[in-house]
């Protein structure tokens, strides 16, 4: 099961980063491999959304419940789709220099073939995804938010033999 945890220090406020991550409808505009996003329901603290991910010949849609705890935490709970499970969270902690971003994702596809294909590129794909959010923040909030420290990355490329 691929797992990726990453921390970055960014010169944006927790509110700015929270707003960017919570704006699921806009993901296809900047997120690699996200070819569709549809928010099915929303309240002030929760939304249910379908995301469609396309990679080479594969195209899969999954549904998630996203809990929004402004401004410090976005938690994604998998509802249905091609995964056996999906755990994902974003945490935003204010620091004197901006925000410490703490990102975590862990999942396993139901399909062994899809798991094998994604497993080969998983860590680089997730790093690209986090960088896409960082670039989006630069577009929305200005370049002053360039990273102030090298990211600390903890990753496990292990995959299941399902």
Secondary structure, DSSP 4 states (H G I P E B T S, - for coil): --EEEEEEEESS-HHHHHHHHH-GGGHHHHSTTEEEEEEEEE-SSEEEEEEEEEETTEEEEEEEEEEEETTTEEEEEEEESSEEEEEEEEEEEEETTEEEEEEEEEEEES-HHHHHHHHHHHHHHHHHHHHHHHHHHHHHH-GGG--SSPPEEEEE------
